[in-house]
Amino acid sequence: MFDLDKWQEIFSTISKNKMRTFLTGFSVAWGIFMLIILLGSGKGIQNGIDSQFRQDAVNTIWFGAGTTSKAHKGMQPGRQIRFTDEDYKFVKKSIDGVDKISARYYMWGNRVISYKQEYGVFNIISVHPDYQDIESATIMEGRFINQIDIKKRRKVTTIGKPVKDALFKNGENPIGEFIKVNNVPFQVVGVFTDKNEHDERRIYLPVSTAQMISGGGNRIHNLTITSNLSAKESEQLEQTIRTEMAERHRFDKEDDQAMWMWNTIKEYEKFSNLFLGIQIFVTMIGAFTIIAGIVGVSNIMIIVVNERTKEIGIRKAIGASPASVIGMIIFEAVIITGFAGYLGLLAGIGLTELVSSVIPPNEIFMNPEVNFNVALIATGVLILAGTLAGLVPAIRASRIRPVVALRDE
């Protein structure tokens, strides 16, 4: 390997056959380049869609009251279903498989939030303490709504960072200060951040407090639960909830309009299967691309042997061993495939990084990336395969009889 004469001979051969060398190297580099681009693109799509799910907990089931569309036990369709605090307590205590649970109550109308002379329009959501985990909200300062707030109907609120930035512009500490919600003062007890910018423009109030000040009684609009069940088990949990709620509110359990449901556990599994399919497809395309490169190298090496038949005969006539002939051809194949594979690897990673820096993250495509170990393994496989591709014609060349080779024109 460190024989200077051998290196000079290889470079001399390459310089005399520039087009052949270029075509051989290009087929290898293109195979690696396309594999890197395909893997990076597949990962970018997966990151984009996956980020949309992971902005909230991916193991949630949401359900809310609607309007009946079917007659049931003598009652006509068009009846409004109303959930109450009792439904929250029932699901929390009586339904197996429920981990976290929160009701939501909406305060319709004016959404203007003010502090001193500052104003802003934000979403007002009334929840239970478990909602922090459901929305994957991260507390920056203070705390989230707690159970004592619910029990005592405290006028407290946890606000999003954009709310803090809009109302407390002078760098004031919002914790302990009072902001007005629909002209009702609420004390700020916490500030949170959320990966979802829309969800971050919220203020959270205790459900019981919102019901009290808006005259909502014990009504709630929808419920959210988390569960550690599998997708298949979560479907059974869905049916259990629907059956129980239909019994409690006297509507047909097959009536999807009476109660809507959204199972993110099931939907996330669908997307996970889709991601797996994309990765398998991309890997297969990359593998076929590499195989095409291997075939190209193999064909080129066969041509190389045919072109150098007379040269090989002369080598053997002056005493070259079969092993030296094989080594000469194999070494040339390794040099070409190794260098070309490295260039393809650099080009693929470079383009992936460029796209990642230029294209802003969005819900479809985000942070395309390639596992560097996978890229190195793929390059190594292609170099090894190129070497093996050159091995067959090299062995054939080593078996050529000098007399026959010297007669070759």
Backbone hydrogen bonds, N-H to C=O, Kabsch-Sander energy under -0.5 kcal/mol:
donor,donor_aa,acceptor,acceptor_aa,energy
4,L,2,F,-0.6
7,W,3,D,-1.8
8,Q,4,L,-2.6
9,E,5,D,-2.2
10,I,6,K,-2.3
11,F,7,W,-2.5
12,S,8,Q,-1.9
13,T,9,E,-2.3
14,I,10,I,-2.5
15,S,11,F,-2.5
16,K,12,S,-1.5
17,N,13,T,-1.0
17,N,14,I,-0.6
18,K,15,S,-0.5
21,T,17,N,-2.5
22,F,18,K,-2.8
23,L,19,M,-2.7
24,T,20,R,-2.2
25,G,21,T,-2.8
26,F,22,F,-3.0
27,S,23,L,-1.9
28,V,24,T,-1.4
29,A,25,G,-3.2
30,W,26,F,-3.0
31,G,27,S,-1.4
32,I,28,V,-2.0
33,F,29,A,-2.8
34,M,30,W,-2.7
35,L,31,G,-1.8
36,I,32,I,-2.4
37,I,33,F,-2.4
38,L,34,M,-2.6
39,L,35,L,-2.5
40,G,36,I,-2.6
41,S,37,I,-2.5
42,G,38,L,-2.4
43,K,39,L,-2.1
44,G,40,G,-2.1
45,I,41,S,-2.3
46,Q,42,G,-2.1
47,N,43,K,-2.8
48,G,44,G,-2.2
49,I,45,I,-2.2
50,D,46,Q,-2.7
51,S,47,N,-2.1
52,Q,48,G,-1.0
53,F,49,I,-1.3
54,R,50,D,-2.5
55,Q,51,S,-0.7
56,D,53,F,-1.5
57,A,134,I,-2.6
61,I,225,I,-2.4
62,W,262,W,-2.8
63,F,223,L,-2.4
64,G,260,W,-1.7
65,A,221,H,-1.4
66,G,258,A,-2.5
67,T,257,Q,-1.3
68,T,79,R,-2.6
72,H,75,M,-2.1
75,M,72,H,-1.9
78,G,68,T,-2.5
81,I,66,G,-2.7
83,F,220,I,-0.7
85,D,218,N,-1.7
87,D,84,T,-1.0
88,Y,84,T,-1.3
89,K,85,D,-2.3
90,F,86,E,-2.3
91,V,87,D,-2.6
92,K,88,Y,-2.2
93,K,89,K,-2.0
94,S,90,F,-3.1
95,I,91,V,-1.3
96,D,94,S,-0.6
98,V,95,I,-1.0
99,D,226,T,-3.3
102,S,224,T,-2.3
104,R,222,N,-2.4
105,Y,126,S,-1.8
107,M,124,I,-0.7
108,W,106,Y,-0.8
113,I,120,G,-3.7
114,S,180,K,-1.8
115,Y,118,E,-2.4
118,E,115,Y,-2.6
120,G,113,I,-1.8
122,F,111,R,-2.1
122,F,120,G,-0.6
123,N,201,R,-2.1
125,I,123,N,-0.6
125,I,203,I,-2.5
126,S,105,Y,-1.4
127,V,125,I,-0.5
127,V,205,L,-2.6
131,Y,128,H,-1.8
132,Q,129,P,-1.6
133,D,130,D,-0.9
134,I,130,D,-1.5
135,E,131,Y,-2.4
137,A,132,Q,-2.1
138,T,193,T,-2.7
139,I,137,A,-0.5
140,M,191,V,-3.1
141,E,191,V,-1.6
143,R,189,V,-2.2
150,I,146,N,-1.4
151,K,147,Q,-2.6
152,K,148,I,-2.7
153,R,149,D,-0.6
153,R,150,I,-0.6
154,R,149,D,-1.8
156,V,154,R,-1.5
157,T,187,Q,-2.3
158,T,204,Y,-1.8
159,I,157,T,-0.5
159,I,190,G,-2.5
160,G,202,R,-2.1
161,K,192,F,-1.6
163,V,160,G,-0.5
164,K,160,G,-2.0
165,D,161,K,-2.7
166,A,162,P,-1.8
167,L,163,V,-2.2
168,F,164,K,-2.8
169,K,167,L,-0.6
171,G,168,F,-0.9
176,G,188,V,-3.1
177,E,174,P,-2.2
179,I,186,F,-2.8
180,K,114,S,-2.9
181,V,179,I,-0.5
181,V,184,V,-3.1
182,N,112,V,-1.1
182,N,180,K,-0.6
184,V,181,V,-1.5
186,F,179,I,-3.4
187,Q,155,K,-2.7
188,V,177,E,-3.1
189,V,157,T,-2.8
190,G,157,T,-0.9
191,V,141,E,-2.5
192,F,159,I,-2.4
193,T,138,T,-2.6
197,E,195,K,-0.7
200,E,196,N,-1.6
201,R,197,E,-0.8
201,R,198,H,-0.9
202,R,200,E,-1.2
203,I,123,N,-2.2
204,Y,158,T,-2.9
205,L,125,I,-2.3
207,V,127,V,-1.6
210,A,206,P,-2.2
211,Q,207,V,-2.4
212,M,208,S,-1.8
213,I,209,T,-2.5
214,S,210,A,-1.5
215,G,211,Q,-0.6
215,G,212,M,-0.7
216,G,211,Q,-2.4
217,G,211,Q,-0.8
219,R,216,G,-2.0
220,I,83,F,-2.3
221,H,104,R,-2.6
222,N,104,R,-1.4
223,L,63,F,-3.0
224,T,102,S,-2.6
225,I,61,I,-2.2
226,T,100,K,-2.2
227,S,59,N,-2.2
234,S,230,S,-2.5
235,E,231,A,-1.3
236,Q,232,K,-1.1
237,L,233,E,-1.9
238,E,234,S,-2.4
239,Q,235,E,-2.1
240,T,236,Q,-2.2
241,I,237,L,-2.6
242,R,238,E,-2.7
243,T,239,Q,-2.6
244,E,240,T,-2.6
245,M,241,I,-2.8
246,A,242,R,-2.3
247,E,243,T,-1.8
248,R,244,E,-2.2
249,H,245,M,-2.3
250,R,246,A,-0.8
251,F,246,A,-1.6
255,D,252,D,-2.1
256,D,254,E,-1.2
258,A,255,D,-0.7
259,M,255,D,-0.9
260,W,64,G,-1.5
262,W,62,W,-2.7
264,T,60,T,-2.0
264,T,262,W,-0.8
265,I,60,T,-0.9
267,E,263,N,-1.8
268,Y,264,T,-2.8
269,E,265,I,-1.7
270,K,266,K,-1.7
271,F,267,E,-2.1
272,S,268,Y,-2.4
273,N,269,E,-2.5
274,L,270,K,-2.0
275,F,271,F,-2.8
276,L,272,S,-2.3
277,G,273,N,-2.3
278,I,274,L,-2.4
279,Q,275,F,-2.7
280,I,276,L,-2.5
281,F,277,G,-2.6
282,V,278,I,-3.1
283,T,279,Q,-2.6
284,M,280,I,-2.4
285,I,281,F,-2.5
286,G,282,V,-2.7
287,A,283,T,-2.6
288,F,284,M,-2.7
289,T,285,I,-2.2
290,I,286,G,-2.4
291,I,287,A,-2.6
292,A,288,F,-2.3
293,G,289,T,-1.8
294,I,290,I,-2.5
295,V,291,I,-2.7
296,G,292,A,-2.2
297,V,293,G,-2.5
298,S,294,I,-2.8
299,N,295,V,-2.7
300,I,296,G,-2.4
301,M,297,V,-2.6
302,I,298,S,-1.9
303,I,299,N,-2.1
304,V,300,I,-2.5
305,V,301,M,-2.3
306,N,302,I,-2.3
307,E,303,I,-2.6
308,R,304,V,-1.7
309,T,306,N,-1.1
312,I,308,R,-2.7
313,G,309,T,-2.2
314,I,310,K,-2.2
315,R,311,E,-2.2
316,K,312,I,-2.4
317,A,313,G,-2.2
318,I,314,I,-1.7
319,G,316,K,-1.2
320,A,315,R,-2.9
325,V,321,S,-1.8
326,I,322,P,-2.5
327,G,323,A,-2.7
328,M,324,S,-2.1
329,I,325,V,-1.8
330,I,326,I,-2.8
331,F,327,G,-2.7
332,E,328,M,-1.6
333,A,329,I,-1.9
334,V,330,I,-2.5
335,I,331,F,-2.3
336,I,332,E,-2.2
337,T,333,A,-2.6
338,G,334,V,-2.6
339,F,335,I,-2.2
340,A,336,I,-2.4
341,G,337,T,-2.6
342,Y,338,G,-2.0
343,L,339,F,-2.0
344,G,340,A,-2.5
345,L,341,G,-2.2
346,L,342,Y,-2.5
347,A,343,L,-2.6
348,G,344,G,-2.3
349,I,345,L,-2.4
350,G,346,L,-2.6
351,L,347,A,-2.4
352,T,348,G,-2.1
353,E,349,I,-2.5
354,L,350,G,-2.1
355,V,351,L,-2.6
356,S,352,T,-2.3
357,S,353,E,-1.8
358,V,354,L,-1.8
359,I,355,V,-2.7
362,N,365,F,-1.7
366,M,44,G,-2.0
369,E,40,G,-0.6
372,F,370,V,-0.5
375,A,371,N,-2.3
376,L,372,F,-2.5
377,I,373,N,-2.5
378,A,374,V,-2.7
379,T,375,A,-2.3
380,G,376,L,-2.8
381,V,377,I,-2.8
382,L,378,A,-2.3
383,I,379,T,-2.4
384,L,380,G,-2.7
385,A,381,V,-3.1
386,G,382,L,-2.7
387,T,383,I,-2.2
388,L,384,L,-2.6
389,A,385,A,-2.4
390,G,386,G,-1.5
391,L,387,T,-0.8
392,V,388,L,-1.0
394,A,390,G,-1.5
395,I,391,L,-2.7
396,R,392,V,-2.2
397,A,393,P,-2.4
398,S,394,A,-2.2
399,R,395,I,-0.9
399,R,396,R,-0.6
400,I,397,A,-1.4
405,A,401,R,-2.6
406,L,402,P,-2.6
407,R,403,V,-1.0
408,D,404,V,-0.5
408,D,405,A,-1.2
